[in-house]
Amino acid sequence: MNTITGGSGVDAGASAGGVNRFGEINSADFLRIIFTELANQDPLQPNDTSALLDQLNSIRSIEADIKLTDQLSALVVQNQLAAASALLGKVVSGLTETLDRTSGIVVSARREGDTISLELDDGSVIAFENIEAVLEPPPSGGSG
């Protein structure tokens, strides 16, 4: 059976630098692949075009799922950053990257890749997922 990567010389999974570029195929490219496949098939043993279409639809569905997962991951990170920034000026306690327990007033929230961290007034850093407690800061000023 002549496949899309076989006798037609067209490779639907062609990649550049290891990145799958199937998502860049538009309707015209898709039709050109189908017609090339049909033109190059053995007339005595025709290909099952519906199987080819099913395979292409499956690939597109998988890539759509991957894109949706990436978008949801980005949304989670953005929500975590927003939640972390709401902690500015609050007292938090938790574990540092080296698993040391610390607490202090949050002076900044930062993103490094997909990790959200809080920097405390003493210079220590707590990953957002390692926060154990959040408290209102003590009132400033003093009573006499």
DSSP file (Angstrom, degrees, kcal/mol; ACC not computed):
  #  RESIDUE AA STRUCTURE BP1 BP2  ACC     N-H-->O    O-->H-N    N-H-->O    O-->H-N    TCO  KAPPA ALPHA  PHI   PSI    X-CA   Y-CA   Z-CA
    1    1 A M              0   0    0      0, 0.0     2,-0.6     0, 0.0    40,-0.0   0.000 360.0 360.0 360.0 131.5    0.0    0.0    0.0
    2    2 A N        -     0   0    0      4,-0.1     2,-0.2    35,-0.1    39,-0.0  -0.687 360.0-164.5 -79.8 120.1    1.3    3.4   -1.0
    3    3 A T    > > -     0   0    0     -2,-0.6     3,-1.4     1,-0.1     5,-0.7  -0.481  36.8 -97.5-101.6 175.4    1.3    5.7    2.0
    4    4 A I  T 3 5S+     0   0    0      1,-0.3     6,-0.4    -2,-0.2    -1,-0.1   0.765 127.7  42.3 -64.6 -24.5    1.6    9.4    2.3
    5    5 A T  T 3 5S+     0   0    0      6,-0.1    -1,-0.3     4,-0.1     6,-0.1   0.396 110.8  69.1 -99.1   2.4    5.3    9.0    3.0
    6    6 A G  T X 5S-     0   0    0     -3,-1.4     3,-1.7     4,-0.1    -4,-0.1   0.601 110.2 -10.9 -89.7-121.0    5.8    6.4    0.4
    7    7 A G  T 3 5S+     0   0    0      1,-0.3    -3,-0.1     2,-0.1    -5,-0.0   0.681 123.8  64.9 -60.3 -23.8    5.7    6.6   -3.4
    8    8 A S  T 3 <S-     0   0    0     -5,-0.7    -1,-0.3     2,-0.2     3,-0.1   0.760  94.3-137.4 -74.3 -21.8    4.2   10.1   -3.5
    9    9 A G    <   +     0   0    0     -3,-1.7     2,-0.5     1,-0.3    -2,-0.1   0.513  63.0 125.8  78.3   3.4    7.3   11.7   -1.9
   10   10 A V        -     0   0    0     -6,-0.4     2,-0.6    23,-0.1    -1,-0.3  -0.836  45.6-160.5 -97.9 131.5    5.1   13.8    0.3
   11   11 A D    >   -     0   0    0     -2,-0.5     3,-1.7     1,-0.1    -6,-0.1  -0.909   9.3-171.7-116.4 104.8    5.8   13.6    4.0
   12   12 A A  T 3  S+     0   0    0     -2,-0.6    -1,-0.1     1,-0.3    13,-0.1   0.752  89.8  51.8 -66.6 -23.6    2.9   14.8    6.2
   13   13 A G  T 3  S+     0   0    0      7,-0.1    -1,-0.3     8,-0.1     9,-0.1   0.145  79.4 151.4 -98.3  20.3    5.0   14.6    9.3
   14   14 A A    <   -     0   0    0     -3,-1.7     7,-1.7     6,-0.1     2,-0.4  -0.183  26.3-164.2 -53.1 140.1    7.9   16.6    7.8
   15   15 A S  E     -A   20   0A   0      5,-0.2     2,-0.5     6,-0.1     5,-0.2  -0.938  20.2-151.8-131.8 153.6    9.8   18.4   10.4
   16   16 A A  E >  S-A   19   0A   0      3,-1.6     3,-1.1    -2,-0.4    -2,-0.0  -0.978  88.5  -9.7-122.5 116.9   12.3   21.2   10.6
   17   17 A G  T 3  S-     0   0    0     -2,-0.5    -1,-0.1     1,-0.2     3,-0.1   0.800 128.7 -58.3  67.1  27.5   14.7   21.0   13.5
   18   18 A G  T 3  S+     0   0    0      1,-0.3     2,-0.5     0, 0.0    -1,-0.2   0.527 108.0 125.1  82.2   4.7   12.7   18.2   15.1
   19   19 A V  E <   -A   16   0A   0     -3,-1.1    -3,-1.6     2,-0.0     2,-0.3  -0.875  64.2-124.1-102.7 127.4    9.5   20.2   15.3
   20   20 A N  E     -A   15   0A   0     -2,-0.5     3,-0.3    -5,-0.2    -5,-0.2  -0.517  23.0-171.9 -69.3 128.0    6.4   18.7   13.6
   21   21 A R    >   +     0   0    0     -7,-1.7     3,-1.7    -2,-0.3     4,-0.2   0.135  51.1 112.7-108.6  18.2    5.0   21.2   11.1
   22   22 A F  G >   +     0   0    0      1,-0.3     3,-1.9     2,-0.2    -1,-0.2   0.849  69.7  64.6 -60.3 -34.7    1.8   19.3   10.3
   23   23 A G  G 3  S+     0   0    0      1,-0.3    -1,-0.3    -3,-0.3    -2,-0.1   0.657  91.8  65.2 -64.2 -15.6   -0.3   22.1   11.9
   24   24 A E  G <  S+     0   0    0     -3,-1.7     2,-0.4     2,-0.0    -1,-0.3   0.504  75.2 110.7 -84.9  -4.3    1.0   24.5    9.2
   25   25 A I    <   -     0   0    0     -3,-1.9     2,-0.1    -4,-0.2    -3,-0.0  -0.572  53.3-162.8 -74.3 126.2   -0.9   22.5    6.5
   26   26 A N     >  -     0   0    0     -2,-0.4     4,-2.4     1,-0.0     5,-0.2  -0.400  38.0 -88.6 -98.4-177.5   -3.8   24.5    5.1
   27   27 A S  H  > S+     0   0    0      1,-0.2     4,-2.5     2,-0.2     5,-0.2   0.880 126.8  52.1 -61.3 -40.1   -6.7   23.2    3.1
   28   28 A A  H  > S+     0   0    0      2,-0.2     4,-2.3     1,-0.2    -1,-0.2   0.915 111.0  47.5 -63.8 -42.7   -4.9   23.6   -0.3
   29   29 A D  H  > S+     0   0    0      2,-0.2     4,-2.3     1,-0.2    -2,-0.2   0.910 111.0  52.4 -62.5 -41.8   -1.9   21.7    1.0
   30   30 A F  H  X S+     0   0    0     -4,-2.4     4,-2.3     1,-0.2    -2,-0.2   0.927 110.7  46.3 -61.2 -46.5   -4.2   19.0    2.3
   31   31 A L  H  X S+     0   0    0     -4,-2.5     4,-2.9     1,-0.2     5,-0.2   0.889 110.2  54.0 -64.3 -38.5   -6.0   18.6   -1.1
   32   32 A R  H  X S+     0   0    0     -4,-2.3     4,-2.5     2,-0.2    -1,-0.2   0.899 108.8  49.5 -62.2 -40.1   -2.6   18.6   -2.9
   33   33 A I  H  X S+     0   0    0     -4,-2.3     4,-2.6     2,-0.2    -2,-0.2   0.939 112.3  47.4 -62.9 -46.5   -1.5   15.7   -0.6
   34   34 A I  H  X S+     0   0    0     -4,-2.3     4,-2.6     1,-0.2    -2,-0.2   0.937 114.6  45.4 -61.2 -47.5   -4.7   13.8   -1.3
   35   35 A F  H  X S+     0   0    0     -4,-2.9     4,-2.6     2,-0.2    -1,-0.2   0.880 112.9  50.7 -66.6 -37.0   -4.5   14.3   -5.1
   36   36 A T  H  X S+     0   0    0     -4,-2.5     4,-1.6    -5,-0.2    -1,-0.2   0.921 111.7  48.7 -63.2 -43.0   -0.8   13.4   -5.1
   37   37 A E  H  X S+     0   0    0     -4,-2.6     4,-0.5    -5,-0.2    -2,-0.2   0.927 113.6  46.0 -61.5 -45.8   -1.6   10.2   -3.2
   38   38 A L  H >< S+     0   0    0     -4,-2.6     3,-0.7     1,-0.2    -2,-0.2   0.888 111.6  51.9 -65.6 -39.3   -4.4    9.3   -5.6
   39   39 A A  H 3< S+     0   0    0     -4,-2.6    -1,-0.2     1,-0.2    -2,-0.2   0.799 113.4  44.3 -68.2 -28.2   -2.3   10.1   -8.7
   40   40 A N  H 3< S+     0   0    0     -4,-1.6    -1,-0.2    -5,-0.2    -2,-0.2   0.399  88.7 109.0 -99.5   2.4    0.6    7.9   -7.5
   41   41 A Q  S << S-     0   0    0     -3,-0.7    -3,-0.0    -4,-0.5   -38,-0.0  -0.418  80.2 -99.9 -79.6 157.8   -1.4    4.8   -6.3
   42   42 A D    >   -     0   0    0      3,-0.5     3,-1.1     1,-0.2    -1,-0.1  -0.645  26.1-146.1 -73.6 119.8   -1.4    1.5   -8.1
   43   43 A P  T 3  S+     0   0    0      0, 0.0    -1,-0.2     0, 0.0    -2,-0.0   0.759  99.4  53.3 -63.3 -23.0   -4.6    1.4  -10.2
   44   44 A L  T 3  S+     0   0    0      1,-0.3    -2,-0.0    -3,-0.0    -3,-0.0   0.693 121.8  29.7 -83.7 -18.4   -4.9   -2.4   -9.6
   45   45 A Q  S <  S-     0   0    0     -3,-1.1    -3,-0.5     2,-0.0    -1,-0.3  -0.597  86.3-166.0-136.6  73.2   -4.6   -2.0   -5.8
   46   46 A P        -     0   0    0      0, 0.0     2,-0.1     0, 0.0    -8,-0.1  -0.241  22.7-111.3 -64.2 149.2   -6.1    1.4   -5.0
   47   47 A N        -     0   0    0    -10,-0.1     2,-1.2    -9,-0.1     3,-0.1  -0.385  27.3-109.2 -74.0 155.7   -5.5    2.9   -1.6
   48   48 A D    >>  -     0   0    0      1,-0.2     4,-1.6    -2,-0.1     3,-0.6  -0.767  32.8-170.2 -85.7  97.6   -8.2    3.3    1.0
   49   49 A T  H 3> S+     0   0    0     -2,-1.2     4,-2.7     1,-0.3     5,-0.2   0.835  82.9  59.1 -61.5 -34.3   -8.7    7.0    0.9
   50   50 A S  H 3> S+     0   0    0      1,-0.2     4,-2.4     2,-0.2    -1,-0.3   0.871 103.6  52.0 -64.7 -34.4  -11.0    7.0    3.9
   51   51 A A  H <> S+     0   0    0     -3,-0.6     4,-2.3     2,-0.2    -1,-0.2   0.905 109.7  49.5 -66.2 -40.2   -8.2    5.3    5.9
   52   52 A L  H  X S+     0   0    0     -4,-1.6     4,-2.5     2,-0.2    -2,-0.2   0.930 112.0  47.8 -62.2 -45.8   -5.8    8.1    4.9
   53   53 A L  H  X S+     0   0    0     -4,-2.7     4,-2.6     1,-0.2    -2,-0.2   0.891 110.5  52.3 -63.2 -39.4   -8.3   10.8    5.8
   54   54 A D  H  X S+     0   0    0     -4,-2.4     4,-2.3     2,-0.2    -1,-0.2   0.909 110.0  48.9 -61.8 -42.3   -8.9    9.0    9.2
   55   55 A Q  H  X S+     0   0    0     -4,-2.3     4,-2.3     2,-0.2    -2,-0.2   0.924 112.3  47.3 -64.2 -44.5   -5.2    9.0    9.8
   56   56 A L  H  X S+     0   0    0     -4,-2.5     4,-2.4     1,-0.2    -2,-0.2   0.901 112.4  49.9 -64.7 -40.0   -4.8   12.7    9.0
   57   57 A N  H  X S+     0   0    0     -4,-2.6     4,-2.4     2,-0.2    -1,-0.2   0.888 109.8  51.5 -64.9 -38.2   -7.8   13.6   11.2
   58   58 A S  H  X S+     0   0    0     -4,-2.3     4,-2.5     2,-0.2    -2,-0.2   0.915 110.1  48.9 -63.7 -42.7   -6.3   11.6   14.0
   59   59 A I  H  X S+     0   0    0     -4,-2.3     4,-2.5     1,-0.2    -2,-0.2   0.927 112.4  47.9 -63.2 -44.9   -3.0   13.5   13.7
   60   60 A R  H  X S+     0   0    0     -4,-2.4     4,-2.3     1,-0.2    -1,-0.2   0.892 111.3  51.3 -62.9 -39.2   -4.9   16.8   13.6
   61   61 A S  H  X S+     0   0    0     -4,-2.4     4,-2.3     2,-0.2    -2,-0.2   0.917 110.4  48.3 -64.5 -43.6   -6.9   15.8   16.7
   62   62 A I  H  X S+     0   0    0     -4,-2.5     4,-2.3     1,-0.2    -2,-0.2   0.923 112.5  48.4 -62.8 -44.6   -3.8   14.8   18.6
   63   63 A E  H  X S+     0   0    0     -4,-2.5     4,-2.4     1,-0.2    -1,-0.2   0.870 110.0  52.1 -66.1 -35.0   -2.1   18.1   17.7
   64   64 A A  H  X S+     0   0    0     -4,-2.3     4,-2.5     2,-0.2    -1,-0.2   0.901 109.7  50.0 -65.2 -39.7   -5.2   20.1   18.7
   65   65 A D  H  X S+     0   0    0     -4,-2.3     4,-2.5     2,-0.2    -2,-0.2   0.904 110.8  49.2 -63.3 -41.6   -5.1   18.2   22.1
   66   66 A I  H  X S+     0   0    0     -4,-2.3     4,-2.4     2,-0.2    -2,-0.2   0.915 111.7  48.7 -63.9 -43.3   -1.5   19.1   22.6
   67   67 A K  H  X S+     0   0    0     -4,-2.4     4,-2.4     2,-0.2    -2,-0.2   0.908 111.9  49.2 -63.8 -41.6   -2.1   22.7   21.7
   68   68 A L  H  X S+     0   0    0     -4,-2.5     4,-2.6     2,-0.2    -2,-0.2   0.909 110.2  50.9 -64.1 -42.0   -5.0   22.8   24.2
   69   69 A T  H  X S+     0   0    0     -4,-2.5     4,-2.4     2,-0.2    -2,-0.2   0.914 110.6  49.1 -61.0 -43.3   -2.9   21.3   26.9
   70   70 A D  H  X S+     0   0    0     -4,-2.4     4,-2.2     2,-0.2    -2,-0.2   0.906 111.9  48.8 -62.5 -41.8   -0.2   23.8   26.3
   71   71 A Q  H  X S+     0   0    0     -4,-2.4     4,-2.1     2,-0.2    -2,-0.2   0.901 111.5  49.1 -66.1 -40.2   -2.7   26.7   26.5
   72   72 A L  H  X S+     0   0    0     -4,-2.6     4,-2.3     2,-0.2    -2,-0.2   0.893 109.9  52.0 -66.1 -38.8   -4.2   25.3   29.7
   73   73 A S  H  X S+     0   0    0     -4,-2.4     4,-2.2     2,-0.2    -2,-0.2   0.918 109.8  49.0 -62.1 -42.9   -0.8   25.0   31.2
   74   74 A A  H  X S+     0   0    0     -4,-2.2     4,-2.3     1,-0.2    -1,-0.2   0.889 110.3  51.6 -63.6 -38.6    0.0   28.6   30.3
   75   75 A L  H  X S+     0   0    0     -4,-2.1     4,-2.4     2,-0.2    -2,-0.2   0.894 108.1  51.5 -65.6 -39.7   -3.3   29.7   31.9
   76   76 A V  H  X S+     0   0    0     -4,-2.3     4,-2.5     2,-0.2    -2,-0.2   0.927 110.5  48.7 -61.5 -45.2   -2.5   27.8   35.1
   77   77 A V  H  X S+     0   0    0     -4,-2.2     4,-2.4     1,-0.2    -2,-0.2   0.912 111.3  49.8 -62.6 -42.6    0.8   29.6   35.3
   78   78 A Q  H  X S+     0   0    0     -4,-2.3     4,-2.2     1,-0.2    -1,-0.2   0.907 111.4  49.0 -63.4 -40.9   -0.8   33.0   34.7
   79   79 A N  H  X S+     0   0    0     -4,-2.4     4,-2.6     2,-0.2    -2,-0.2   0.897 110.6  50.7 -65.1 -40.0   -3.4   32.3   37.4
   80   80 A Q  H  X S+     0   0    0     -4,-2.5     4,-2.8     2,-0.2    -2,-0.2   0.905 109.8  50.3 -63.7 -40.5   -0.7   31.2   39.8
   81   81 A L  H  X S+     0   0    0     -4,-2.4     4,-2.4     2,-0.2    -2,-0.2   0.904 111.0  48.9 -64.7 -40.5    1.3   34.4   39.1
   82   82 A A  H  X S+     0   0    0     -4,-2.2     4,-1.2     2,-0.2    -2,-0.2   0.922 113.5  46.6 -63.9 -43.3   -1.9   36.5   39.7
   83   83 A A  H  < S+     0   0    0     -4,-2.6     4,-0.4     1,-0.2    -2,-0.2   0.897 112.7  50.3 -65.1 -39.8   -2.5   34.6   43.0
   84   84 A A  H >< S+     0   0    0     -4,-2.8     3,-1.5     1,-0.2    -2,-0.2   0.892 106.9  53.6 -66.1 -39.2    1.1   35.0   44.0
   85   85 A S  H >< S+     0   0    0     -4,-2.4     3,-1.3     1,-0.3    -1,-0.2   0.788  99.0  63.8 -68.1 -24.8    1.1   38.8   43.3
   86   86 A A  T 3< S+     0   0    0     -4,-1.2    -1,-0.3     1,-0.2    -2,-0.2   0.654  94.9  62.9 -69.9 -13.3   -2.0   39.1   45.6
   87   87 A L  T X  S+     0   0    0     -3,-1.5     3,-2.5    -4,-0.4    19,-0.4   0.465  71.5 128.3 -89.7  -2.2    0.3   37.9   48.4
   88   88 A L  T <  S+     0   0    0     -3,-1.3    19,-0.2     1,-0.3     3,-0.1  -0.327  79.7  14.2 -56.5 129.5    2.6   41.0   48.1
   89   89 A G  T 3  S+     0   0    0     17,-2.6    -1,-0.3     1,-0.3     2,-0.2   0.341 104.2 114.5  86.1  -6.8    3.0   42.5   51.5
   90   90 A K  S <  S-     0   0    0     -3,-2.5    16,-2.7    46,-0.1     2,-0.5  -0.574  71.0-113.4 -93.0 159.4    1.5   39.5   53.3
   91   91 A V  E     +BC 105 135B   0     44,-2.4    44,-3.7    14,-0.2     2,-0.3  -0.821  40.4 178.0 -91.9 126.5    3.4   37.2   55.7
   92   92 A V  E     -BC 104 134B   0     12,-2.6    12,-2.1    -2,-0.5     2,-0.4  -0.909  14.3-161.7-125.4 155.6    3.9   33.7   54.4
   93   93 A S  E     +BC 103 133B   0     40,-2.1    39,-3.5    -2,-0.3    40,-1.7  -0.980  32.4 108.7-133.2 151.4    5.6   30.7   55.7
   94   94 A G  E     -BC 102 131B   0      8,-2.4     8,-2.6    -2,-0.4     2,-0.4  -0.965  60.5 -50.1 174.9-161.1    6.8   27.6   53.8
   95   95 A L  E     -B  101   0B   0     35,-1.6    32,-0.6    -2,-0.3     6,-0.2  -0.855  40.3-139.5-109.1 136.7    9.7   25.6   52.5
   96   96 A T  E >   - C   0 126B   0      4,-2.6     3,-1.9    -2,-0.4    30,-0.2  -0.191  42.0 -89.6 -77.6 179.3   12.5   26.9   50.4
   97   97 A E  T 3  S+     0   0    0     28,-0.5    -1,-0.1     1,-0.3    29,-0.1   0.804 132.1  51.4 -61.0 -30.0   14.0   25.0   47.5
   98   98 A T  T 3  S-     0   0    0      2,-0.1    -1,-0.3     1,-0.0     3,-0.1   0.248 122.1-109.0 -92.0  12.8   16.5   23.4   49.9
   99   99 A L    <   +     0   0    0     -3,-1.9     2,-0.4     1,-0.3    -2,-0.1   0.719  69.4 147.4  66.7  25.3   13.5   22.4   52.2
  100  100 A D        -     0   0    0      1,-0.0    -4,-2.6     0, 0.0     2,-0.3  -0.755  50.7-121.1 -86.2 136.9   14.4   24.9   54.9
  101  101 A R  E     +B   95   0B   0     -2,-0.4     2,-0.3    -6,-0.2    -6,-0.2  -0.629  45.1 160.3 -79.0 133.5   11.4   26.3   56.7
  102  102 A T  E     -B   94   0B   0     -8,-2.6    -8,-2.4    -2,-0.3     2,-0.3  -0.955  20.8-168.3-147.4 163.9   11.2   30.1   56.5
  103  103 A S  E     +B   93   0B   0     -2,-0.3     2,-0.3   -10,-0.2   -10,-0.2  -0.985  23.5 122.1-152.2 155.8    8.7   32.9   56.8
  104  104 A G  E     -B   92   0B   0    -12,-2.1   -12,-2.6    -2,-0.3     2,-0.4  -0.975  59.7 -55.1 171.9-177.7    8.6   36.6   56.0
  105  105 A I  E     -B   91   0B   0     -2,-0.3    16,-1.8   -14,-0.2     2,-0.4  -0.703  54.1-117.9 -86.7 132.9    6.9   39.4   54.2
  106  106 A V  E     +D  120   0B   0    -16,-2.7   -17,-2.6   -19,-0.4    14,-0.2  -0.564  36.3 170.9 -72.9 123.2    6.4   38.8   50.4
  107  107 A V  E     +     0   0B   0     12,-3.1     2,-0.3    -2,-0.4    13,-0.2   0.616  64.0   8.0-107.5 -19.4    8.3   41.5   48.5
  108  108 A S  E     -D  119   0B   0     11,-1.4    11,-2.7   -21,-0.1     2,-0.4  -0.990  52.7-148.2-158.8 154.4    8.0   40.1   45.0
  109  109 A A  E     +D  118   0B   0     -2,-0.3     2,-0.3     9,-0.2     9,-0.2  -0.987  29.0 179.6-119.8 133.2    6.4   37.4   42.9
  110  110 A R  E     -D  117   0B   0      7,-2.7     7,-2.8    -2,-0.4     2,-0.5  -0.955  23.4-139.6-139.2 156.3    8.3   36.1   40.0
  111  111 A R  E     +D  116   0B   0     -2,-0.3     2,-0.4     5,-0.2     5,-0.2  -0.953  14.5 179.1-115.3 129.8    8.0   33.5   37.2
  112  112 A E  E >  S-D  115   0B   0      3,-2.8     3,-1.7    -2,-0.5     2,-0.5  -0.896  71.1 -51.6-128.6 100.8   10.9   31.4   36.1
  113  113 A G  T 3  S-     0   0    0     -2,-0.4     0, 0.0     1,-0.3     0, 0.0  -0.602 122.0 -22.7  68.8-121.8    9.7   29.1   33.3
  114  114 A D  T 3  S+     0   0    0     -2,-0.5     2,-0.5    -3,-0.1    -1,-0.3   0.235 119.0  99.5-102.7  12.0    6.6   27.4   34.6
  115  115 A T  E <   -D  112   0B   0     -3,-1.7    -3,-2.8    13,-0.0     2,-0.5  -0.865  56.8-156.9-106.0 131.1    7.5   28.0   38.3
  116  116 A I  E     -D  111   0B   0     -2,-0.5    12,-3.3    -5,-0.2    13,-0.3  -0.904  18.1-178.3-104.4 131.3    6.1   30.8   40.4
  117  117 A S  E     -DE 110 127B   0     -7,-2.8    -7,-2.7    -2,-0.5     2,-0.5  -0.921  20.7-141.1-130.0 154.4    8.1   31.9   43.4
  118  118 A L  E     -DE 109 126B   0      8,-2.9     8,-2.5    -2,-0.3     2,-0.5  -0.961  12.6-148.9-113.9 130.7    7.8   34.4   46.2
  119  119 A E  E     -DE 108 125B   0    -11,-2.7   -12,-3.1    -2,-0.5   -11,-1.4  -0.865  17.3-148.7 -98.5 131.7   10.8   36.4   47.4
  120  120 A L  E >   -D  106   0B   0      4,-3.1     3,-2.2    -2,-0.5   -14,-0.2  -0.503  28.1-103.1 -97.1 166.3   10.6   37.3   51.1
  121  121 A D  T 3  S+     0   0    0    -16,-1.8   -15,-0.1     1,-0.3    -1,-0.1   0.697 120.7  56.9 -63.0 -19.8   12.0   40.4   52.8
  122  122 A D  T 3  S-     0   0    0    -17,-0.1    -1,-0.3     2,-0.1     3,-0.1   0.387 121.4-105.5 -91.3   4.8   14.9   38.4   54.2
  123  123 A G  S <  S+     0   0    0     -3,-2.2    -2,-0.1     1,-0.3     2,-0.1   0.298  78.3 131.6  91.8  -9.5   16.0   37.3   50.6
  124  124 A S        -     0   0    0    -21,-0.1    -4,-3.1    -5,-0.1     2,-0.4  -0.369  46.8-141.3 -75.5 159.4   14.7   33.8   50.9
  125  125 A V  E     - E   0 119B   0     -6,-0.2   -28,-0.5    -3,-0.1     2,-0.5  -0.976  12.2-167.3-127.0 133.3   12.5   32.3   48.1
  126  126 A I  E     -CE  96 118B   0     -8,-2.5    -8,-2.9    -2,-0.4   -30,-0.2  -0.981  24.3-125.6-120.1 127.5    9.5   30.0   48.4
  127  127 A A  E >   - E   0 117B   0    -32,-0.6     3,-2.2    -2,-0.5   -10,-0.3  -0.468  28.4-117.4 -65.5 143.2    8.0   28.2   45.5
  128  128 A F  E >  S+     0   0B   0    -12,-3.3     3,-1.3     1,-0.3    -1,-0.1   0.854 115.0  53.3 -53.4 -40.0    4.3   29.0   45.2
  129  129 A E  E 3  S+     0   0B   0    -13,-0.3    -1,-0.3     1,-0.2   -12,-0.1   0.604 102.3  61.1 -74.1  -9.5    3.4   25.3   45.7
  130  130 A N  E <  S+     0   0B   0     -3,-2.2   -35,-1.6   -35,-0.1     2,-0.3   0.286  72.4 122.2 -99.6   9.7    5.5   25.2   49.0
  131  131 A I  E <   +C   94   0B   0     -3,-1.3   -37,-0.3   -37,-0.2     3,-0.1  -0.569  32.7 176.4 -73.2 131.4    3.5   27.9   50.8
  132  132 A E  E     +     0   0B   0    -39,-3.5     2,-0.3     1,-0.3   -38,-0.2   0.726  62.2  10.6-106.1 -30.6    2.1   26.5   54.1
  133  133 A A  E     -C   93   0B   0    -40,-1.7   -40,-2.1     2,-0.0     2,-0.4  -0.998  53.2-158.6-152.0 148.4    0.5   29.6   55.6
  134  134 A V  E     +C   92   0B   0     -2,-0.3     2,-0.3   -42,-0.2   -42,-0.2  -0.998  19.2 176.0-129.5 128.3   -0.5   33.2   54.7
  135  135 A L  E     -C   91   0B   0    -44,-3.7   -44,-2.4    -2,-0.4    -2,-0.0  -0.912  36.0-104.4-128.6 155.0   -1.1   35.8   57.4
  136  136 A E        -     0   0    0     -2,-0.3   -46,-0.1   -46,-0.2   -47,-0.1  -0.543  50.3-103.4 -70.2 145.0   -1.8   39.5   57.3
  137  137 A P        -     0   0    0      0, 0.0    -1,-0.1     0, 0.0     3,-0.1  -0.317  42.7 -93.9 -67.1 155.1    1.2   41.6   58.2
  138  138 A P        -     0   0    0      0, 0.0    -3,-0.0     0, 0.0     2,-0.0  -0.379  53.4 -89.2 -65.5 149.7    1.4   43.0   61.7
  139  139 A P        -     0   0    0      0, 0.0     2,-0.1     0, 0.0    -3,-0.0  -0.334  45.1-126.6 -60.1 138.3    0.2   46.5   62.0
  140  140 A S  S    S+     0   0    0     -3,-0.1     2,-0.0     2,-0.1     0, 0.0  -0.457  72.2  33.5 -84.3 162.1    2.9   49.1   61.3
  141  141 A G  S    S-     0   0    0     -2,-0.1     2,-0.3     2,-0.0     0, 0.0  -0.193  84.0-101.6  82.1 177.5    3.6   51.8   63.8
  142  142 A G        -     0   0    0     -2,-0.0     2,-0.4     2,-0.0    -2,-0.1  -0.936  11.7-125.2-137.8 159.5    3.2   51.4   67.5
  143  143 A S              0   0    0     -2,-0.3    -2,-0.0     1,-0.1     0, 0.0  -0.890 360.0 360.0-104.2 140.7    0.9   52.3   70.2
  144  144 A G              0   0    0     -2,-0.4    -1,-0.1     0, 0.0    -2,-0.0   0.410 360.0 360.0 -88.1 360.0    2.4   54.2   73.1
